[in-house]
Each structure stands twice: as C-alpha cells, then as structure tokens.
Amino acid sequence: MAFTLLALGVLGLLGSTTLFPLLAPILHWRLSRVLPNPDSKRNQRENGARKLTIAIPTCGEVEALERTLQSISYAIAYAHKHLTVHEISIELLVGIDGSAPKALLRAHQFQARVLSSDKRAGKWRMLERMTRHIEGRSSAFSSSWVIFADVGVEWPKDFLLSVLSDMKDPHVVGIAPAYTIRDSSLIQRSVWSIERSLKTLENFSGGPVSVHGATVGYRIDALIRVFDFCVGKEYANDDVVLPLLIRTLNPSKVIQYRGDVAVIDTESTEVGSDERRRTRMLIGNTKWVQDLYPFVLRTNPLVALIALRRVFRILWAYWIGSVFLGGGITLVALSWSVFIELSGVERLAVTIASGGAVCTLAIVLALVCEQLISAAKVSLLGPWYWGKSNSSIGKIWK
C-alpha cells in the first residue's frame, strides 16, 4: 500500500509539473513533420500588429483601477517616445460591469474610452463585449490586438516595447508575460518561479494553454473565433479557456510566453477573499475540463497533452498527501524493527519526542503556511465539485 501511495503521489506531482511540458515538444516535433501547415502561404502575406487596444475590465474597483490606469498610461507614453504613429496605434478602453460612477470618472480622467452596463453580467461577458466592440471599430482586425489588464496590475514602463515585436510576428496569436506579486511571501515567489520555468518550457511546443489573466494579449481575429465557438456559454477561468481554445482552433499559431517580461499584481482585496477566489478557480477548472477537454482532445491532441498539466494540478493536494502518507507508512515500517528493541523508558522518550516534533511542525505550518493550507483545503474539495452544476459561476469576478 505504501508503494502504491508513493507511486501515485509521484506520478501526480510529475503530471502537475514537468511530465507533460517535457512530452509535448516530442509530439509537437512529430506533428510538424507529418502535418502540412495550412496557413503558411497566408502567413507570408499577413500583416503584423497595426492597432492595439489595452482593455481593462472592472466591476467597479476605484483605487486599484486608478493604479492600473496610471501605470499603463506611463507605458503608453514611453512607447510613443520610441515609436512612430505609423507603426501602431494604441488606445485605452475600460469596461465597467455594473453601475460604478466613480470608476467611470477615473476612466475619463485618463482619456480612456468606456463601455459600461447598468446590470452586472460577469467578467466573461464583459471580455466578449469589449472584444466585439474592438472588432467593430477595426477595418482590418487580423492585424489588431487587444491586451487585457486586470485592475490592480502594474506594468514596467518598457512593457509595450518589449511585447510589440512579438505582435508583429504573424504566427503569434497570443502573448503572456510573467507574473509577480508585490510583497509576496517566500512560498508565493517559489510557486511562481516554478510556474515561470514550466511555461517557458511549454514555449517549445507552441506556448502555454493557460496563462495568468492579470495581463495577456491576443490577436482579435483569434479571440473572435473563440467567442463565436462559445456562444451561449460563459466560463469563470478566462485565463485558461481563452488560450486553450485559441491554440486548439489555430493549430499552426503560437502563444508566446515572455518569462523575461513581468507585470506586478498589487493584489487588491477589494473584491472577494482568497479562499473564495480559489474556490471559484476550482469550480471553473472542473467546468472547462468537462465542457471543453473532450473537444480539445479530438481536435488538437498536442494542446490536450499540454492541458493535462492543468488537469493534474486541480488535485495537487492529493498527490502531496499520497507522497507524505506513503512515505510515513514506509518510515514507520522501517523504524518499527528498531523501536521494539528499545526498553520501556526509551520507547516512552521516543514517543514523546516524536509527538512533540509532529505537533510543533503542525503549529509552524498553521502559522507560516496559512495560504498553503487554505489552497490545499480547496484542492481537496475538487472531487466534490466535479459534476456539480454551477451555471452562475461565470458571473463571479474574483
């Protein structure tokens, strides 16, 4: 039993991390040898980016919106100093979901165009509305891009200059920068450092199929195709569903992950708690796996293989638990033969010392790793949420 638990846990952890990013380039290479590129001739004639819209969806946060608008305005001004007006036009669009007069005022103060609605429809609907609005204003949307930026995110001043070169590549349909959190803990920095390495590895097989929604750019025509495909549906995890379907529906195109360019999340807590956010992510993940993964598997096996890492990550707490439980059983079995040779006093001393060590470790983990414990609790609920109907989850923002 101990070996089975260890094997299951190790396999799960590998599936959550390096296994599929390492296998995907092999499949990518094999497919590139046997399948023609139907877009090769068209790509040679296709223009690079000519118009960029920076779209900020919000449900009414004011202070976080102002920070983001200020940061992006600096980045736009910096880009204008180094670009000619004929290279690319850049505009700012704020989408306000629900009645939020103060947010509307802030957007106008930064000369941003505004899309607003009286009733809250959810982030997915706002993203779709903003995308179709941009499409309607563009005469050649195949050369138009949108960068979605969450409220609370801040850009380095040279961010736009760093990613514009990728937008000019006709084979690129998406750009995802690295993600950092201001004043993050050691655990958070470690997690995102690992994630950065894994997404960089996924570049060798056409790019990631899940990104961080704090900032991500897409070609408008590819985005329209996804929203047309999802007509009548809505998803909470746009940071997974959009890149997943963009790569699935555009097999010869890539999403470029830029691990060398990072945006900063100021981690605003104006909307929702951390546990609520994690629960929303969990429910959203189970929904897209059930709704979309069979289609992805039939249509684009490479993307389906890369997406398996995300599927395995849903149950990451079970994999770690299996490793610890299997390792603990093995350790107890190996130690028992030594323990029974001890005298009564020695056994009592070892038992007290071991119990004290376990209690101390539990207290330290509870105090230092509160976020990790909260995340593990949500992961353990994964099987319970699987198959449940959550039709309103797409209306939740965070």
C-alpha positions as CSV (number, residue, x, y, z in Angstrom):
1,M,0.0,0.0,0.0
2,A,2.8,2.4,0.9
3,F,4.5,1.8,-2.5
4,T,1.2,2.4,-4.3
5,L,0.6,5.7,-2.5
6,L,4.2,6.8,-3.2
7,A,3.9,5.9,-6.9
8,L,0.5,7.6,-7.2
9,G,1.8,10.8,-5.5
10,V,5.0,11.0,-7.5
11,L,3.1,10.4,-10.8
12,G,0.6,13.1,-9.8
13,L,3.3,15.6,-8.9
14,L,5.1,14.9,-12.2
15,G,1.9,15.4,-14.1
16,S,1.3,18.7,-12.3
17,T,4.8,19.9,-13.2
18,T,7.3,18.7,-15.7
19,L,5.9,15.5,-17.3
20,F,3.6,16.9,-20.0
21,P,5.8,20.0,-20.8
22,L,8.6,17.5,-21.5
23,L,6.5,15.2,-23.6
24,A,4.7,17.9,-25.6
25,P,7.8,19.1,-27.6
26,I,8.2,15.5,-28.8
27,L,4.6,15.3,-30.1
28,H,5.0,18.8,-31.5
29,W,8.0,17.8,-33.5
30,R,6.3,14.6,-34.8
31,L,3.2,16.5,-35.8
32,S,5.2,19.2,-37.6
33,R,6.9,16.5,-39.7
34,V,3.7,14.8,-40.8
35,L,1.1,17.5,-41.0
36,P,1.1,20.4,-43.5
37,N,0.9,24.0,-42.4
38,P,-2.4,25.2,-44.0
39,D,-1.6,28.8,-43.1
40,S,1.9,29.0,-44.4
41,K,1.1,31.0,-47.6
42,R,-1.4,33.2,-45.9
43,N,1.0,33.9,-43.1
44,Q,3.6,35.3,-45.5
45,R,1.1,37.9,-46.6
46,E,-0.4,38.6,-43.2
47,N,0.4,41.9,-41.6
48,G,1.8,42.3,-38.1
49,A,0.1,44.4,-35.5
50,R,-1.2,47.8,-36.7
51,K,-3.7,48.6,-33.9
52,L,-3.5,47.8,-30.2
53,T,-6.3,48.3,-27.7
54,I,-5.5,48.0,-24.0
55,A,-8.7,46.8,-22.4
56,I,-9.3,46.9,-18.6
57,P,-12.4,45.1,-17.4
58,T,-13.6,46.1,-14.0
59,C,-16.6,45.6,-11.7
60,G,-16.2,49.0,-10.1
61,E,-12.9,49.0,-8.1
62,V,-11.7,52.6,-7.9
63,E,-8.3,52.7,-6.2
64,A,-7.0,49.6,-8.0
65,L,-8.3,50.9,-11.3
66,E,-6.5,54.2,-10.8
67,R,-3.2,52.5,-10.1
68,T,-3.5,50.4,-13.2
69,L,-4.5,53.3,-15.4
70,Q,-1.6,55.3,-14.1
71,S,0.9,52.5,-14.8
72,I,-0.5,51.8,-18.3
73,S,-0.5,55.5,-19.2
74,Y,3.2,55.7,-18.3
75,A,3.9,52.6,-20.5
76,I,1.9,54.1,-23.4
77,A,3.7,57.4,-23.1
78,Y,7.1,55.6,-23.0
79,A,6.1,53.6,-26.1
80,H,5.1,56.7,-28.0
81,K,8.5,58.2,-27.4
82,H,10.1,55.3,-29.2
83,L,7.6,54.5,-31.9
84,T,6.2,56.5,-34.9
85,V,2.5,57.0,-35.2
86,H,2.6,54.9,-38.4
87,E,4.0,51.8,-36.7
88,I,1.0,51.1,-34.4
89,S,-1.9,53.0,-32.9
90,I,-2.6,52.4,-29.2
91,E,-5.8,53.2,-27.4
92,L,-7.2,52.6,-23.9
93,L,-10.6,51.0,-23.2
94,V,-12.2,50.5,-19.8
95,G,-15.2,48.1,-19.5
96,I,-17.3,48.7,-16.4
97,D,-19.6,45.8,-15.4
98,G,-22.4,47.3,-13.4
99,S,-23.1,50.8,-12.2
100,A,-19.9,52.5,-10.9
101,P,-19.9,56.3,-11.3
102,K,-16.5,56.7,-9.5
103,A,-14.8,54.1,-11.8
104,L,-16.4,55.9,-14.8
105,L,-14.9,59.2,-13.6
106,R,-11.4,57.7,-13.2
107,A,-11.5,56.2,-16.7
108,H,-12.4,59.6,-18.2
109,Q,-9.7,61.3,-16.3
110,F,-7.2,59.1,-18.2
111,Q,-8.8,59.8,-21.6
112,A,-10.0,56.2,-21.9
113,R,-13.0,55.1,-23.9
114,V,-15.6,53.4,-21.7
115,L,-18.0,50.5,-22.2
116,S,-20.5,50.2,-19.3
117,S,-23.6,48.4,-18.3
118,D,-26.2,49.0,-15.6
119,K,-26.6,45.4,-14.6
120,R,-23.6,43.2,-13.8
121,A,-23.2,40.4,-16.3
122,G,-19.8,38.9,-15.3
123,K,-16.2,39.1,-16.5
124,W,-16.6,36.7,-19.3
125,R,-19.5,38.7,-20.9
126,M,-17.5,41.9,-20.4
127,L,-14.5,40.4,-22.1
128,E,-16.6,39.3,-25.0
129,R,-18.4,42.7,-25.3
130,M,-15.1,44.5,-25.3
131,T,-13.6,42.2,-27.9
132,R,-16.6,42.6,-30.3
133,H,-16.5,46.4,-29.7
134,I,-12.9,46.5,-30.8
135,E,-13.7,44.3,-33.8
136,G,-16.4,46.7,-34.9
137,R,-14.0,49.6,-34.8
138,S,-11.3,47.9,-36.8
139,S,-11.3,47.7,-40.6
140,A,-8.6,45.0,-40.6
141,F,-9.0,43.1,-37.3
142,S,-6.5,40.4,-38.5
143,S,-3.8,43.0,-37.7
144,S,-5.5,44.2,-34.5
145,W,-4.5,43.2,-31.0
146,V,-6.0,43.5,-27.5
147,I,-4.2,43.4,-24.2
148,F,-6.4,42.6,-21.3
149,A,-5.2,44.0,-18.0
150,D,-6.8,43.3,-14.6
151,V,-7.4,46.1,-12.2
152,G,-4.6,46.2,-9.6
153,V,-1.9,45.2,-12.1
154,E,1.1,47.5,-12.8
155,W,3.4,47.4,-15.9
156,P,7.1,48.3,-16.2
157,K,7.4,51.4,-18.3
158,D,9.0,49.5,-21.2
159,F,6.4,46.7,-21.2
160,L,4.8,47.6,-24.5
161,L,8.1,48.0,-26.3
162,S,9.1,44.5,-25.1
163,V,6.0,42.8,-26.5
164,L,5.3,44.7,-29.7
165,S,8.0,42.7,-31.5
166,D,6.0,39.5,-30.8
167,M,2.8,41.2,-32.1
168,K,4.4,41.8,-35.4
169,D,5.1,38.1,-35.9
170,P,2.1,36.7,-37.9
171,H,2.5,33.3,-36.3
172,V,1.9,34.7,-32.8
173,V,-1.8,34.9,-31.7
174,G,-1.1,35.5,-28.0
175,I,1.4,37.0,-25.7
176,A,1.6,36.2,-22.0
177,P,4.1,38.0,-19.7
178,A,5.4,36.6,-16.4
179,Y,3.5,37.4,-13.3
180,T,4.8,38.6,-9.9
181,I,3.0,39.7,-6.7
182,R,4.1,42.8,-4.8
183,D,5.2,42.0,-1.2
184,S,4.8,38.3,-1.9
185,S,5.7,35.5,0.5
186,L,8.5,33.0,0.0
187,I,6.0,30.3,-0.9
188,Q,4.3,32.6,-3.5
189,R,7.7,33.5,-5.0
190,S,8.7,29.9,-5.2
191,V,5.4,28.8,-6.8
192,W,5.5,31.5,-9.5
193,S,9.2,30.9,-10.1
194,I,8.4,27.2,-10.8
195,E,5.4,28.2,-13.0
196,R,7.6,30.6,-15.0
197,S,10.0,27.8,-15.7
198,L,7.3,25.4,-16.8
199,K,5.6,27.9,-19.1
200,T,8.9,28.7,-20.6
201,L,9.3,25.0,-21.3
202,E,5.9,25.0,-23.0
203,N,7.1,27.5,-25.5
204,F,8.9,24.6,-27.2
205,S,5.5,23.1,-28.1
206,G,3.7,26.2,-29.3
207,G,3.3,28.0,-26.0
208,P,1.1,27.7,-22.8
209,V,-2.6,26.8,-22.9
210,S,-3.2,28.6,-19.6
211,V,-1.9,32.0,-18.6
212,H,-2.3,34.4,-15.8
213,G,-5.1,36.8,-16.6
214,A,-3.5,39.8,-14.9
215,T,-2.1,40.8,-18.3
216,V,-2.4,38.8,-21.5
217,G,-2.6,39.9,-25.2
218,Y,-4.5,38.2,-28.1
219,R,-5.0,38.8,-31.8
220,I,-8.5,40.0,-32.3
221,D,-9.5,37.6,-35.1
222,A,-8.4,34.6,-33.0
223,L,-10.3,35.9,-30.0
224,I,-13.5,36.5,-32.0
225,R,-13.3,32.9,-33.2
226,V,-13.3,31.6,-29.6
227,F,-16.2,33.7,-28.5
228,D,-18.2,32.6,-31.6
229,F,-17.4,29.0,-30.6
230,C,-18.5,29.6,-27.0
231,V,-21.7,31.5,-28.0
232,G,-24.4,31.0,-25.3
233,K,-21.8,29.8,-22.7
234,E,-19.7,31.5,-20.1
235,Y,-16.7,30.5,-18.1
236,A,-15.1,31.7,-14.9
237,N,-11.5,30.8,-15.9
238,D,-10.9,33.0,-18.9
239,D,-7.2,32.7,-18.3
240,V,-7.5,29.0,-19.2
241,V,-10.4,28.8,-21.6
242,L,-9.3,31.6,-24.0
243,P,-5.7,30.4,-24.6
244,L,-6.8,26.8,-24.6
245,L,-9.3,27.4,-27.4
246,I,-7.1,29.8,-29.3
247,R,-4.4,27.2,-29.6
248,T,-6.9,24.5,-30.3
249,L,-8.6,26.4,-33.1
250,N,-5.3,27.8,-34.5
251,P,-3.0,24.7,-34.6
252,S,-0.3,26.4,-36.7
253,K,-0.1,29.5,-34.5
254,V,1.6,30.0,-31.1
255,I,1.1,31.8,-27.8
256,Q,4.4,33.4,-26.8
257,Y,5.2,33.2,-23.1
258,R,7.6,36.0,-22.1
259,G,9.3,35.0,-18.9
260,D,11.7,37.9,-19.2
261,V,8.9,40.5,-19.0
262,A,6.9,40.6,-15.8
263,V,3.9,42.5,-14.6
264,I,3.2,43.2,-11.0
265,D,0.0,42.4,-9.2
266,T,-0.7,44.7,-6.3
267,E,-3.1,42.0,-5.0
268,S,-6.1,44.2,-4.4
269,T,-8.5,42.6,-1.9
270,E,-11.4,44.9,-2.7
271,V,-13.5,42.0,-4.1
272,G,-13.7,38.6,-2.5
273,S,-11.5,36.6,-0.2
274,D,-8.5,34.5,-1.1
275,E,-10.5,31.3,-0.4
276,R,-13.4,32.4,-2.4
277,R,-11.1,33.1,-5.3
278,R,-9.5,29.7,-5.1
279,T,-12.9,28.0,-4.9
280,R,-14.1,30.0,-8.0
281,M,-10.9,28.8,-9.8
282,L,-11.6,25.2,-8.8
283,I,-15.2,25.2,-9.9
284,G,-14.2,27.0,-13.1
285,N,-11.5,24.4,-13.8
286,T,-13.9,21.5,-13.4
287,K,-16.3,23.2,-15.7
288,W,-13.9,23.7,-18.6
289,V,-12.5,20.2,-18.2
290,Q,-16.0,18.7,-18.6
291,D,-17.2,21.0,-21.3
292,L,-14.1,21.5,-23.5
293,Y,-11.5,18.9,-22.9
294,P,-13.1,16.2,-25.0
295,F,-13.4,18.6,-27.9
296,V,-9.8,19.7,-27.5
297,L,-8.6,16.1,-27.3
298,R,-10.4,15.3,-30.6
299,T,-9.3,18.4,-32.4
300,N,-5.8,19.1,-31.2
301,P,-4.0,16.3,-29.3
302,L,-0.9,18.4,-28.7
303,V,-2.9,21.1,-26.9
304,A,-4.8,18.4,-25.0
305,L,-1.5,16.9,-23.8
306,I,-0.2,20.3,-22.6
307,A,-3.5,21.0,-20.8
308,L,-3.2,17.8,-18.8
309,R,-0.8,19.6,-16.5
310,R,-3.6,21.9,-15.6
311,V,-5.9,19.0,-15.0
312,F,-3.5,17.2,-12.7
313,R,-2.9,20.5,-10.8
314,I,-6.6,20.5,-9.7
315,L,-5.9,17.7,-7.3
316,W,-2.4,18.7,-6.3
317,A,-3.2,18.3,-2.6
318,Y,-4.0,14.6,-3.1
319,W,-0.6,14.0,-4.8
320,I,1.3,15.6,-2.0
321,G,-0.8,13.8,0.6
322,S,-0.2,10.5,-1.1
323,V,3.6,11.1,-1.0
324,F,3.6,12.1,2.7
325,L,1.2,9.2,3.7
326,G,3.2,6.6,1.7
327,G,6.5,8.0,3.0
328,G,5.2,8.0,6.5
329,I,4.0,4.4,6.3
330,T,7.3,3.3,4.9
331,L,9.2,5.2,7.6
332,V,7.1,3.7,10.4
333,A,7.6,0.2,9.0
334,L,11.4,0.7,8.8
335,S,11.6,2.2,12.2
336,W,9.4,-0.3,14.0
337,S,12.0,-3.0,14.0
338,V,14.4,-0.6,15.8
339,F,11.6,0.7,18.1
340,I,10.7,-2.7,19.5
341,E,14.3,-3.3,20.6
342,L,14.2,-0.3,22.9
343,S,13.5,-0.5,26.6
344,G,10.2,0.8,28.1
345,V,11.7,4.1,29.1
346,E,13.4,4.6,25.8
347,R,10.2,3.9,23.9
348,L,8.3,6.4,26.0
349,A,11.0,9.0,25.4
350,V,11.0,8.4,21.6
351,T,7.1,8.5,21.6
352,I,7.0,11.9,23.4
353,A,9.8,13.4,21.3
354,S,8.1,12.2,18.1
355,G,4.7,13.5,19.2
356,G,6.2,16.9,20.2
357,A,8.0,17.2,16.8
358,V,4.8,16.5,14.9
359,C,2.8,19.0,17.0
360,T,5.5,21.6,16.6
361,L,5.6,21.1,12.8
362,A,1.8,21.3,12.6
363,I,1.8,24.6,14.6
364,V,4.5,26.1,12.4
365,L,2.7,25.1,9.2
366,A,-0.5,26.6,10.5
367,L,1.2,29.9,11.4
368,V,3.6,30.2,8.5
369,C,1.8,28.4,5.7
370,E,-1.8,29.7,6.2
371,Q,-2.3,30.4,2.4
372,L,-0.9,27.0,1.5
373,I,-3.2,25.2,3.9
374,S,-6.2,27.2,2.5
375,A,-5.2,26.3,-1.0
376,A,-4.9,22.6,-0.1
377,K,-8.3,22.6,1.5
378,V,-9.8,23.9,-1.7
379,S,-7.9,21.3,-3.8
380,L,-9.2,18.5,-1.6
381,L,-12.8,19.6,-2.5
382,G,-12.1,19.0,-6.2
383,P,-13.9,15.7,-6.4
384,W,-16.9,17.1,-4.6
385,Y,-17.3,19.9,-7.1
386,W,-16.8,17.6,-10.1
387,G,-20.0,17.2,-12.0
388,K,-21.9,19.8,-10.0
389,S,-23.9,22.4,-11.9
390,N,-22.6,25.9,-11.4
391,S,-24.3,28.0,-14.1
392,S,-23.8,31.3,-12.3
393,I,-20.0,30.9,-11.7
394,G,-19.1,32.9,-14.8
395,K,-20.7,36.0,-13.2
396,I,-18.1,36.0,-10.4
397,W,-15.2,38.3,-10.9
398,K,-12.6,37.2,-8.4
